[in-house]
Amino acid sequence: MNALFILIVSIFIGILFRNKDSFKPSGKIAGATVLLLLFVFGISIGANSYIIENISALGIQSLLLAMAGIAGSVTAVVIIRLKFKRDKQ
């Protein structure tokens, strides 16, 4: 619940200050924050012995899940493009 509250408050702050020059570097700050989160996530994965011991099985499952997500996204795009192409004609 706290994370959702922080997200909502930060959205409103962003709306209030969106035209201010002081918030222009926020894209770089967000990028650096994402990199920091990935680094910390990597540390927590490396510290988890279960994940490290089963990395091959988990890797295959992750690969299959990612491929299924990509296939579903591509299929949805093709269907939507066909739908809009019909509507234009």
N, CA, C and O atoms as a GROMACS GRO file, in nm:
protein
  356
    1MET      N    1   0.082  -0.119   0.000
    1MET     CA    2   0.000   0.000   0.000
    1MET      C    3   0.087   0.126   0.000
    1MET      O    4   0.053   0.224  -0.066
    2ASN      N    5   0.198   0.124   0.072
    2ASN     CA    6   0.287   0.239   0.076
    2ASN      C    7   0.344   0.270  -0.061
    2ASN      O    8   0.356   0.387  -0.099
    3ALA      N    9   0.381   0.167  -0.137
    3ALA     CA   10   0.438   0.188  -0.270
    3ALA      C   11   0.336   0.253  -0.363
    3ALA      O   12   0.370   0.342  -0.441
    4LEU      N   13   0.211   0.210  -0.355
    4LEU     CA   14   0.106   0.269  -0.438
    4LEU      C   15   0.084   0.415  -0.402
    4LEU      O   16   0.066   0.499  -0.490
    5PHE      N   17   0.085   0.446  -0.274
    5PHE     CA   18   0.070   0.585  -0.229
    5PHE      C   19   0.183   0.672  -0.282
    5PHE      O   20   0.159   0.782  -0.330
    6ILE      N   21   0.306   0.622  -0.272
    6ILE     CA   22   0.422   0.697  -0.321
    6ILE      C   23   0.411   0.718  -0.471
    6ILE      O   24   0.442   0.826  -0.521
    7LEU      N   25   0.367   0.616  -0.544
    7LEU     CA   26   0.351   0.629  -0.688
    7LEU      C   27   0.248   0.736  -0.722
    7LEU      O   28   0.273   0.819  -0.810
    8ILE      N   29   0.135   0.735  -0.656
    8ILE     CA   30   0.029   0.833  -0.684
    8ILE      C   31   0.076   0.974  -0.651
    8ILE      O   32   0.052   1.067  -0.729
    9VAL      N   33   0.142   0.991  -0.538
    9VAL     CA   34   0.192   1.124  -0.500
    9VAL      C   35   0.296   1.171  -0.601
    9VAL      O   36   0.294   1.288  -0.641
   10SER      N   37   0.385   1.083  -0.644
   10SER     CA   38   0.488   1.124  -0.739
   10SER      C   39   0.429   1.158  -0.875
   10SER      O   40   0.482   1.245  -0.945
   11ILE      N   41   0.321   1.092  -0.915
   11ILE     CA   42   0.253   1.127  -1.040
   11ILE      C   43   0.198   1.269  -1.032
   11ILE      O   44   0.214   1.348  -1.125
   12PHE      N   45   0.134   1.302  -0.921
   12PHE     CA   46   0.080   1.436  -0.905
   12PHE      C   47   0.191   1.541  -0.900
   12PHE      O   48   0.175   1.650  -0.955
   13ILE      N   49   0.302   1.510  -0.837
   13ILE     CA   50   0.416   1.603  -0.835
   13ILE      C   51   0.468   1.624  -0.977
   13ILE      O   52   0.499   1.736  -1.018
   14GLY      N   53   0.477   1.515  -1.053
   14GLY     CA   54   0.521   1.525  -1.192
   14GLY      C   55   0.427   1.610  -1.276
   14GLY      O   56   0.472   1.687  -1.361
   15ILE      N   57   0.296   1.596  -1.252
   15ILE     CA   58   0.198   1.677  -1.326
   15ILE      C   59   0.213   1.825  -1.291
   15ILE      O   60   0.207   1.911  -1.379
   16LEU      N   61   0.233   1.854  -1.164
   16LEU     CA   62   0.246   1.994  -1.121
   16LEU      C   63   0.371   2.061  -1.177
   16LEU      O   64   0.369   2.179  -1.210
   17PHE      N   65   0.480   1.985  -1.186
   17PHE     CA   66   0.608   2.045  -1.225
   17PHE      C   67   0.654   2.003  -1.365
   17PHE      O   68   0.772   2.014  -1.395
   18ARG      N   69   0.566   1.955  -1.450
   18ARG     CA   70   0.609   1.900  -1.578
   18ARG      C   71   0.670   2.003  -1.671
   18ARG      O   72   0.749   1.967  -1.758
   19ASN      N   73   0.635   2.130  -1.658
   19ASN     CA   74   0.690   2.234  -1.745
   19ASN      C   75   0.809   2.308  -1.684
   19ASN      O   76   0.858   2.404  -1.743
   20LYS      N   77   0.853   2.265  -1.570
   20LYS     CA   78   0.965   2.330  -1.502
   20LYS      C   79   1.098   2.274  -1.554
   20LYS      O   80   1.110   2.154  -1.577
   21ASP      N   81   1.196   2.361  -1.571
   21ASP     CA   82   1.327   2.318  -1.620
   21ASP      C   83   1.403   2.234  -1.518
   21ASP      O   84   1.491   2.156  -1.555
   22SER      N   85   1.368   2.248  -1.390
   22SER     CA   86   1.440   2.173  -1.287
   22SER      C   87   1.413   2.024  -1.294
   22SER      O   88   1.490   1.946  -1.237
   23PHE      N   89   1.307   1.982  -1.362
   23PHE     CA   90   1.274   1.840  -1.371
   23PHE      C   91   1.317   1.778  -1.503
   23PHE      O   92   1.285   1.663  -1.530
   24LYS      N   93   1.389   1.852  -1.586
   24LYS     CA   94   1.433   1.799  -1.716
   24LYS      C   95   1.530   1.682  -1.702
   24LYS      O   96   1.521   1.588  -1.782
   25PRO      N   97   1.622   1.682  -1.605
   25PRO     CA   98   1.713   1.566  -1.596
   25PRO      C   99   1.651   1.443  -1.530
   25PRO      O  100   1.722   1.348  -1.500
   26SER      N  101   1.521   1.444  -1.508
   26SER     CA  102   1.459   1.332  -1.438
   26SER      C  103   1.468   1.203  -1.520
   26SER      O  104   1.466   1.094  -1.462
   27GLY      N  105   1.477   1.211  -1.652
   27GLY     CA  106   1.494   1.092  -1.735
   27GLY      C  107   1.626   1.022  -1.706
   27GLY      O  108   1.632   0.899  -1.701
   28LYS      N  109   1.731   1.100  -1.688
   28LYS     CA  110   1.862   1.043  -1.655
   28LYS      C  111   1.860   0.982  -1.515
   28LYS      O  112   1.919   0.878  -1.490
   29ILE      N  113   1.791   1.049  -1.424
   29ILE     CA  114   1.781   0.998  -1.287
   29ILE      C  115   1.703   0.866  -1.288
   29ILE      O  116   1.739   0.771  -1.218
   30ALA      N  117   1.595   0.861  -1.366
   30ALA     CA  118   1.516   0.738  -1.374
   30ALA      C  119   1.599   0.625  -1.433
   30ALA      O  120   1.593   0.512  -1.385
   31GLY      N  121   1.677   0.654  -1.536
   31GLY     CA  122   1.763   0.552  -1.595
   31GLY      C  123   1.866   0.499  -1.496
   31GLY      O  124   1.890   0.379  -1.488
   32ALA      N  125   1.927   0.591  -1.422
   32ALA     CA  126   2.026   0.550  -1.322
   32ALA      C  127   1.959   0.466  -1.212
   32ALA      O  128   2.018   0.371  -1.161
   33THR      N  129   1.838   0.502  -1.175
   33THR     CA  130   1.765   0.426  -1.073
   33THR      C  131   1.733   0.285  -1.121
   33THR      O  132   1.744   0.189  -1.045
   34VAL      N  133   1.694   0.272  -1.248
   34VAL     CA  134   1.667   0.139  -1.304
   34VAL      C  135   1.794   0.055  -1.302
   34VAL      O  136   1.790  -0.063  -1.267
   35LEU      N  137   1.907   0.114  -1.341
   35LEU     CA  138   2.033   0.040  -1.337
   35LEU      C  139   2.069  -0.003  -1.195
   35LEU      O  140   2.116  -0.114  -1.174
   36LEU      N  141   2.046   0.085  -1.098
   36LEU     CA  142   2.073   0.050  -0.959
   36LEU      C  143   1.983  -0.064  -0.913
   36LEU      O  144   2.029  -0.156  -0.844
   37LEU      N  145   1.856  -0.060  -0.951
   37LEU     CA  146   1.764  -0.167  -0.914
   37LEU      C  147   1.806  -0.300  -0.978
   37LEU      O  148   1.799  -0.404  -0.913
   38LEU      N  149   1.849  -0.297  -1.103
   38LEU     CA  150   1.897  -0.419  -1.168
   38LEU      C  151   2.021  -0.474  -1.098
   38LEU      O  152   2.035  -0.595  -1.083
   39PHE      N  153   2.111  -0.384  -1.056
   39PHE     CA  154   2.231  -0.426  -0.984
   39PHE      C  155   2.195  -0.495  -0.853
   39PHE      O  156   2.248  -0.602  -0.822
   40VAL      N  157   2.105  -0.434  -0.777
   40VAL     CA  158   2.063  -0.492  -0.649
   40VAL      C  159   1.989  -0.624  -0.672
   40VAL      O  160   2.005  -0.719  -0.595
   41PHE      N  161   1.908  -0.630  -0.777
   41PHE     CA  162   1.837  -0.752  -0.811
   41PHE      C  163   1.936  -0.863  -0.845
   41PHE      O  164   1.918  -0.978  -0.805
   42GLY      N  165   2.041  -0.830  -0.918
   42GLY     CA  166   2.145  -0.927  -0.951
   42GLY      C  167   2.216  -0.979  -0.826
   42GLY      O  168   2.245  -1.098  -0.816
   43ILE      N  169   2.242  -0.891  -0.732
   43ILE     CA  170   2.305  -0.933  -0.606
   43ILE      C  171   2.214  -1.030  -0.531
   43ILE      O  172   2.260  -1.131  -0.479
   44SER      N  173   2.084  -0.998  -0.526
   44SER     CA  174   1.993  -1.087  -0.453
   44SER      C  175   1.979  -1.222  -0.523
   44SER      O  176   1.963  -1.324  -0.456
   45ILE      N  177   1.983  -1.225  -0.655
   45ILE     CA  178   1.980  -1.352  -0.727
   45ILE      C  179   2.106  -1.432  -0.699
   45ILE      O  180   2.100  -1.552  -0.673
   46GLY      N  181   2.220  -1.366  -0.705
   46GLY     CA  182   2.346  -1.434  -0.678
   46GLY      C  183   2.357  -1.489  -0.537
   46GLY      O  184   2.423  -1.590  -0.515
   47ALA      N  185   2.292  -1.423  -0.442
   47ALA     CA  186   2.297  -1.468  -0.303
   47ALA      C  187   2.200  -1.582  -0.274
   47ALA      O  188   2.211  -1.646  -0.170
   48ASN      N  189   2.106  -1.608  -0.365
   48ASN     CA  190   2.005  -1.711  -0.344
   48ASN      C  191   2.060  -1.844  -0.398
   48ASN      O  192   2.071  -1.862  -0.519
   49SER      N  193   2.093  -1.936  -0.309
   49SER     CA  194   2.155  -2.062  -0.350
   49SER      C  195   2.060  -2.149  -0.432
   49SER      O  196   2.105  -2.222  -0.521
   50TYR      N  197   1.930  -2.144  -0.406
   50TYR     CA  198   1.834  -2.223  -0.483
   50TYR      C  199   1.835  -2.182  -0.630
   50TYR      O  200   1.835  -2.266  -0.720
   51ILE      N  201   1.836  -2.052  -0.654
   51ILE     CA  202   1.837  -2.004  -0.792
   51ILE      C  203   1.966  -2.044  -0.861
   51ILE      O  204   1.963  -2.089  -0.976
   52ILE      N  205   2.078  -2.029  -0.794
   52ILE     CA  206   2.206  -2.062  -0.855
   52ILE      C  207   2.217  -2.211  -0.884
   52ILE      O  208   2.268  -2.250  -0.988
   53GLU      N  209   2.169  -2.295  -0.794
   53GLU     CA  210   2.175  -2.440  -0.814
   53GLU      C  211   2.084  -2.486  -0.928
   53GLU      O  212   2.113  -2.586  -0.993
   54ASN      N  213   1.975  -2.416  -0.952
   54ASN     CA  214   1.877  -2.455  -1.054
   54ASN      C  215   1.872  -2.358  -1.171
   54ASN      O  216   1.768  -2.344  -1.236
   55ILE      N  217   1.983  -2.291  -1.197
   55ILE     CA  218   1.985  -2.187  -1.300
   55ILE      C  219   1.952  -2.241  -1.439
   55ILE      O  220   1.889  -2.171  -1.518
   56SER      N  221   1.995  -2.363  -1.470
   56SER     CA  222   1.968  -2.415  -1.605
   56SER      C  223   1.819  -2.440  -1.626
   56SER      O  224   1.765  -2.403  -1.730
   57ALA      N  225   1.753  -2.502  -1.529
   57ALA     CA  226   1.609  -2.526  -1.542
   57ALA      C  227   1.531  -2.395  -1.541
   57ALA      O  228   1.438  -2.378  -1.620
   58LEU      N  229   1.569  -2.304  -1.453
   58LEU     CA  230   1.500  -2.176  -1.446
   58LEU      C  231   1.525  -2.094  -1.572
   58LEU      O  232   1.437  -2.021  -1.617
   59GLY      N  233   1.644  -2.105  -1.628
   59GLY     CA  234   1.677  -2.032  -1.750
   59GLY      C  235   1.595  -2.078  -1.868
   59GLY      O  236   1.548  -1.997  -1.947
   60ILE      N  237   1.577  -2.209  -1.880
   60ILE     CA  238   1.495  -2.263  -1.989
   60ILE      C  239   1.350  -2.218  -1.972
   60ILE      O  240   1.286  -2.178  -2.070
   61GLN      N  241   1.298  -2.226  -1.850
   61GLN     CA  242   1.160  -2.181  -1.826
   61GLN      C  243   1.146  -2.032  -1.858
   61GLN      O  244   1.046  -1.991  -1.917
   62SER      N  245   1.244  -1.954  -1.819
   62SER     CA  246   1.239  -1.810  -1.845
   62SER      C  247   1.243  -1.781  -1.994
   62SER      O  248   1.172  -1.695  -2.044
   63LEU      N  249   1.328  -1.855  -2.065
   63LEU     CA  250   1.339  -1.837  -2.210
   63LEU      C  251   1.206  -1.870  -2.278
   63LEU      O  252   1.159  -1.796  -2.365
   64LEU      N  253   1.145  -1.982  -2.238
   64LEU     CA  254   1.017  -2.020  -2.298
   64LEU      C  255   0.908  -1.918  -2.266
   64LEU      O  256   0.826  -1.885  -2.352
   65LEU      N  257   0.906  -1.868  -2.145
   65LEU     CA  258   0.807  -1.769  -2.107
   65LEU      C  259   0.827  -1.639  -2.186
   65LEU      O  260   0.730  -1.579  -2.231
   66ALA      N  261   0.951  -1.598  -2.202
   66ALA     CA  262   0.979  -1.476  -2.279
   66ALA      C  263   0.940  -1.494  -2.424
   66ALA      O  264   0.882  -1.403  -2.484
   67MET      N  265   0.971  -1.610  -2.483
   67MET     CA  266   0.935  -1.636  -2.622
   67MET      C  267   0.783  -1.638  -2.640
   67MET      O  268   0.733  -1.588  -2.741
   68ALA      N  269   0.711  -1.695  -2.545
   68ALA     CA  270   0.565  -1.696  -2.552
   68ALA      C  271   0.509  -1.554  -2.543
   68ALA      O  272   0.414  -1.520  -2.614
   69GLY      N  273   0.567  -1.473  -2.458
   69GLY     CA  274   0.524  -1.333  -2.447
   69GLY      C  275   0.548  -1.255  -2.576
   69GLY      O  276   0.463  -1.176  -2.618
   70ILE      N  277   0.664  -1.276  -2.636
   70ILE     CA  278   0.694  -1.209  -2.763
   70ILE      C  279   0.599  -1.256  -2.872
   70ILE      O  280   0.547  -1.174  -2.949
   71ALA      N  281   0.576  -1.387  -2.880
   71ALA     CA  282   0.486  -1.441  -2.982
   71ALA      C  283   0.344  -1.385  -2.964
   71ALA      O  284   0.278  -1.351  -3.062
   72GLY      N  285   0.298  -1.377  -2.841
   72GLY     CA  286   0.166  -1.321  -2.816
   72GLY      C  287   0.158  -1.174  -2.854
   72GLY      O  288   0.057  -1.130  -2.909
   73SER      N  289   0.262  -1.099  -2.824
   73SER     CA  290   0.264  -0.957  -2.859
   73SER      C  291   0.263  -0.937  -3.010
   73SER      O  292   0.190  -0.854  -3.062
   74VAL      N  293   0.345  -1.014  -3.080
   74VAL     CA  294   0.350  -1.003  -3.226
   74VAL      C  295   0.215  -1.041  -3.287
   74VAL      O  296   0.167  -0.974  -3.378
   75THR      N  297   0.155  -1.147  -3.237
   75THR     CA  298   0.022  -1.188  -3.285
   75THR      C  299  -0.081  -1.079  -3.263
   75THR      O  300  -0.162  -1.052  -3.351
   76ALA      N  301  -0.080  -1.017  -3.147
   76ALA     CA  302  -0.174  -0.910  -3.118
   76ALA      C  303  -0.153  -0.791  -3.211
   76ALA      O  304  -0.249  -0.732  -3.259
   77VAL      N  305  -0.028  -0.756  -3.238
   77VAL     CA  306   0.001  -0.644  -3.329
   77VAL      C  307  -0.050  -0.675  -3.470
   77VAL      O  308  -0.110  -0.589  -3.534
   78VAL      N  309  -0.026  -0.796  -3.517
   78VAL     CA  310  -0.072  -0.834  -3.650
   78VAL      C  311  -0.224  -0.826  -3.658
   78VAL      O  312  -0.278  -0.773  -3.756
   79ILE      N  313  -0.293  -0.878  -3.559
   79ILE     CA  314  -0.439  -0.874  -3.558
   79ILE      C  315  -0.490  -0.730  -3.555
   79ILE      O  316  -0.583  -0.696  -3.628
   80ILE      N  317  -0.431  -0.647  -3.473
   80ILE     CA  318  -0.474  -0.507  -3.462
   80ILE      C  319  -0.446  -0.433  -3.592
   80ILE      O  320  -0.530  -0.354  -3.637
   81ARG      N  321  -0.330  -0.456  -3.653
   81ARG     CA  322  -0.299  -0.390  -3.781
   81ARG      C  323  -0.396  -0.432  -3.889
   81ARG      O  324  -0.441  -0.349  -3.968
   82LEU      N  325  -0.429  -0.558  -3.894
   82LEU     CA  326  -0.526  -0.604  -3.993
   82LEU      C  327  -0.662  -0.540  -3.969
   82LEU      O  328  -0.731  -0.503  -4.065
   83LYS      N  329  -0.701  -0.527  -3.845
   83LYS     CA  330  -0.829  -0.466  -3.811
   83LYS      C  331  -0.833  -0.320  -3.855
   83LYS      O  332  -0.932  -0.276  -3.914
   84PHE      N  333  -0.727  -0.244  -3.828
   84PHE     CA  334  -0.724  -0.103  -3.866
   84PHE      C  335  -0.711  -0.086  -4.016
   84PHE      O  336  -0.762   0.011  -4.072
   85LYS      N  337  -0.644  -0.179  -4.082
   85LYS     CA  338  -0.631  -0.172  -4.227
   85LYS      C  339  -0.768  -0.190  -4.292
   85LYS      O  340  -0.798  -0.122  -4.390
   86ARG      N  341  -0.850  -0.279  -4.240
   86ARG     CA  342  -0.986  -0.301  -4.291
   86ARG      C  343  -1.073  -0.179  -4.267
   86ARG      O  344  -1.155  -0.143  -4.351
   87ASP      N  345  -1.055  -0.115  -4.151
   87ASP     CA  346  -1.137   0.002  -4.118
   87ASP      C  347  -1.106   0.120  -4.210
   87ASP      O  348  -1.195   0.201  -4.236
   88LYS      N  349  -0.982   0.132  -4.259
   88LYS     CA  350  -0.945   0.243  -4.347
   88LYS      C  351  -1.004   0.225  -4.486
   88LYS      O  352  -1.028   0.324  -4.556
   89GLN      N  353  -1.027   0.102  -4.527
   89GLN     CA  354  -1.077   0.078  -4.664
   89GLN      C  355  -1.223   0.094  -4.677
   89GLN      O  356  -1.277   0.077  -4.786
   0.00000   0.00000   0.00000
